[in-house]
Amino acid sequence: MIADQFGFRPTGSTDCALVFMMHHVSAMLENCEYVRCLVIDFSRAFDVVNHVILLDKLSKLNLPDYIVNWIVSFLTDCTQAVKVGDKISCQQFINRGIVQGSGVGPTFYLVMESDLKPLSSANLLCKFADDTNLLVPANL
């Protein structure tokens, strides 16, 4: 599930991601003239996670019911308000996003993007947190 993800893992790092990318670019260049690299930074990726889609993906992981129920409880009925000076806005329900600083936020993000795969087996994805790099050899 996370073989191509180098962020949010104890064994992952930017160094590991760079070595992975350079190794595969070098290997591709042995068989073709150039390699295209599409670099994507999903802006505000944690803020736009749809809870319904996340829960659907989590339900397919065969987690115990008590874990799924805890996650549903964690994501349900959350509100936020904005304070500027001494003024506080009305509370609004949050139905999108995951708390990036929470202990489970990075795991939820990994689940959300775990099905992002290249269309061709000759292409390669390298993910680091919310940054994704796609390598495409010239002969495709």
Residue, then its C-alpha position, 0 to 999 in steps of 0.5 A: m500500500i505504501a511502497d511508493q510513499f516516503g513520507f509519514r513512515p519511520t523508514g521514509s525520508t527525503d533522502c530515501a525519496l531522492v535516492f529512489m528517484m535518482h536510481h529510477v531516472s538513471a535506470m530509465l536513461e539506460n534505455c531511452e533518451y530522456v525521462r519526463c518528470l511531472v512534479i505535483d504538490f497537492s496544495r492544502a491536501f490535508d484540508v480537502v480530504n472528503h470524510v465520506i471518501l476516507l471512510d469508504k476507503l477505510s472500510k475496505l481495509n478490513l479494520p475491526d469494527y471498534i477502530v472504524n467506529w472510533i474513526v467515525s466518531f473522531l471525524t463526526d460532529c467537529t466544529q470550528a470558529v474563527k476568533v479575530g481580536d475579541k470577536i468570535s464567529c459562529q461555529q460551523f461543522i467540518n465535513r472535510g479535512i484531517v488535522q495534520g498535527s494529529g497522530v492519525g492525520p498522516t495515516f488518514y492521508l496515506v489511505m486517501e492517496s494509496d490508490l493513486k497509481p500510474l496508468s502504465s507499468a513503465n511509469l513510476l510514482c514517488k510520493f513524499a507526504d503530499d508531494t507526488n512525482l511521476l516519471v515517464p520514460a521517453n519511449l512511452 
